[in-house]
């Protein structure tokens, strides 16, 4: 029987690539999404991957969503915490709502999603949790104190959770992408991309969503059980740690 994987924010961008890579690797995949019904329906029609709508910043919604996925597909073996938002602004102008929205969606969601699955993983003696953090959680980024704080928090989260669950066959790891060629990044004016972004990347190009997806598939595999509490940087050499 195929292992079950749940990907939050799994119907668009990097998340969509992750969902498809896991399906191709033989997993039974559920893709969570927050609000874009049209995009989710199109993704489901094109890939055959089941989609589920709920807000990852809402604990009750996450518990209900996980329960529905497990009812439909079976116990969740792999959880990919990919959902995230930005509400950028320099800190001296940042509004409380901007701070709270990003912390709730990008960081508090880790508790909301992991808590409903961790006991089952422990009982079954197997689990893979992969969190999609960011290069800006490693180095910080002006105008993104909220986002950088949340993404840095993810790195502390995976290290602690990894230690608690390593003896139960559960791995917990993070991936920190750099600039990836998603719809949002490719919408940046070409002049800005060529003069201000690409020169920062030694590889001289944007990453592709599929490259992040392959990182996830590697960490999610049964054979990756000795890798836990690790942070995998995928940024073209932009930031080395």
N, C-alpha and C positions, 0 to 999 in steps of 0.2 A: 504494500500500500504506500502511495506517495506521501512524503512528508508535506505538512501544510505550512505555508509561509504567508504572513500578513505584512503588507507594506503600507505604512501611512503616507498620505500624499502620493499614492501610488498610481494615479491615472494621468499624470502630466509630468513633463520635464524629466529630471533625473529619476523621480519615482516611477514613471512609466517604463523607463529603460530597465530599472531594477526588477519591476514586476515581470517584464518580458524575459529578462535573462534567467530569472528563477523558474519561470514556466518552461523555458527551453532546457533547463537543467533537470527537469523532471518533477518539480514541486507542483503541488496543488495550491494555486495562488489566489489570495483575496487582496484587492486593492481598495484601501480606504480613500475617501476624498471628502472635502469640506463643503463645497457649495456649487461648483460648476457642473450642473447636471448635464448640460449639452456635451461638454468635453468627456465626462465620464461615460455617457451613453455611447459616444463615438469610439472611445477606447475599448469598451466592452465588445462592441460590434466588430471591431477590427482584430481584436486579440482573443476573444473568447474568455477573458479573465473576469471573474466575478467582481463587481464593485459594490461597495458599502459606504453609505453616507453617514458620517457623524463628526462632531467637533472634538478634536483631540484635547482641547483645553478643558473639557467637561468630563469629570471623572465618571459620573453616572452614565453618560453617553458612551464612554469608552468601555465600561463594564458590560453594558447592554450590547454594544457592537461586537465585542470579543465573544460574548455568549452566542450571538447569532452566527458568527463565522464558524465557531466550533460546532454548532448544531448542524450547519449546512455542509461543512467540509471535514470536520474532525478536529482533534486537539491541535493547537498551534505549536509547532516545533521551532519555527523561525519567525522572529519579530524584527522588522526593519523600521526603526523610528526615523522617518525621512521628512515628515510634514514640518513646514516652517514658514514663517512670514518675516517681512521686514517692515519697519516703520521708522525710517531713518530721520535723523536730525541731530544737530549739534546739541550737546548736553545742556548748555545754558538756555536753550530754547525748547528742549524736549518736554512734552506734556506727559502727565502721569498716565494718561490713556495709552500713549505710544509705548511707554515702558511696560505697563502691565500686559498689553496685548502680546508683545513679543516674548516676555518671560512666561506667560501662561501657555502660549502655543508652542514655543520652542524648547522650554525647559520643564515646566510643570507637567507637560504631556508625557514626559518620560516616566514619571510616577504613575500617571493615569493609564498608560498603556502597559507598562511592565508589571504593575501590581496584579492585574487580573490574570496574567499568564504565568507568573513565576512559580506559584505553588504547584500547578500542573506539571510544569517542566521539571521541578524538583522531584515530584512523585514518580515521573516516568524515567528520570535519570538521563534526560537529554534536553538540550535547548541551545539555541543560537540567537543572541540579541546583538544587532548591529545598529549603531546610532550614526546618522549622517550629521557630523559637526561641520566645521568650516575652518579654512585657513585663518579667518578673522577671529576665531576662538583661540588660535595659537598666538597670533601676533598683535591682535587688536586692529581696529580700523576707525579713523576719525569719522564722526557722524554716525557711528554705530555702537555707542556704548551699550545700548540695550541688547542688540544682536550679539555683540562680542561677549558680553557677560553671560548670555544664555548658552552660547556655543562653547565657551570655556567651562561652564558648569557641566555640560555634557561629558567633558573629558574627566572631570572628577567623579561624576556619577558612574561611568563605566568601570573605573578603577576600583571603586568600593564594591559595586555589585559583583564584579568579576571575582574578587577575593571571597565574598560570601558564598558563591555558588560553584566555584571551580570543582569542589569535591563531589558535586552532584551531576557532573557531566554537562554543565552549562557554561558556555563561553559568552563573554560580553566585550565587544570591541567597538571602536569608533573609526570612521573614515573622515578625513578632513580634505574636502575638495578645494581647489583653487578656483580660478575663473573657468567655468564650464559653458560650452556653447548651447545654452538653453535659449528658449524663445525670449526670455527677459534680457539676457546678456547680449544676444544678437540684435536686440532693439536699440542698443547703444549706438549713437552716431559713429559711422565708420572712421571719421577723423579722430574721435576720442579713443576709439578702440586701438587704432594704429599708433597714435602718438603717446597715449597715457597708460594704456593697459598692457599691450603686447610687449613693449620694451621691458616690463618688469618680469617677464616670464622667460627664463633661459631657453626653454624649448621653442619659443618663438611662435606659439599658437595657443588657442583655447583648447581645453580638454573637451572630450565628447561625453555625453551622458552614458554611453555604452561602456566607457572606460571605468567610470565609477561603478556601474552595474557589475562589471567583471570582478571588481574588488569585493563587492558584496557577496557574489556567488562563491568566491574563494573562501571568505570567512564563514559563510553559512554551511559549507560542506561538512559532511561527517568526518572527513579526514583532516579537518582543521582544529581538532579538539585540544591541541597543546598551545594554541594561540589564544590568549585571553588577557584582558586589561590593556590591550595594545591600541595605539593610534596609528593608522595608516595614512600618510600624507600623499595626496594625489594632486599635485599642483604645478607640474612641469618644471620643478626646481625653483619656484618663486620664493619659497620659504623652507629652509632646512633646519630641522631640530632633532 
